[in-house]
Amino acid sequence: QLQASGGGLVQAGGSLRLSCTASGRTISSYSMAWFRQAPGKERYFVATISRSGSTTFYTDSVKGRFTISRDNARNTAYLQMNGLQPEDTAVYYCAADTSPYLSISSKCLRYSICDYWGQGTQVTVSS
């Protein structure tokens, strides 16, 4: 089970850090990813980190602002979000996949078919 937390209301230009903590499984066995879904839109991947933590990949709109990381000792993945803008408003979901790393062509990132999902956490950015 994955538990996402850390969402909230923030003004434009502000920061939030999302956490995704696993229970009942060890995240070191999984690539981790964050997705978001804005009202009326499809769920879309935001960032992913490989099982080893050595490879990260971001959607273009968040590059340079968001940072994905993992702490396997704490069984937690993070998404540090800086320079938030109103267009970042969405429900954010974390996901885990048994693949050692996730490419844009993977079923997880491309079709949101990942092995495990957490519940969403709402991020609202006011202008």
BELJOBEL-V867022 format. One record per helix or strand of 2 or more residues. SS is the DSSP state (2 for helix, 1 for strand). FROM is the first residue (numbers start at 1). LEN is the number of residues. If there is no record, write none. Layout:
BEGIN
SS_FROM_LEN / SS_FROM_LEN
END
This chain:
BEGIN
1_2_4 / 1_8_4 / 1_16_7 / 2_27_3 / 1_31_7 / 1_44_6 / 1_56_3 / 2_60_3 / 1_66_6 / 2_72_3 / 1_76_6 / 2_86_3 / 1_90_8 / 2_107_5 / 1_116_3 / 1_121_6
END
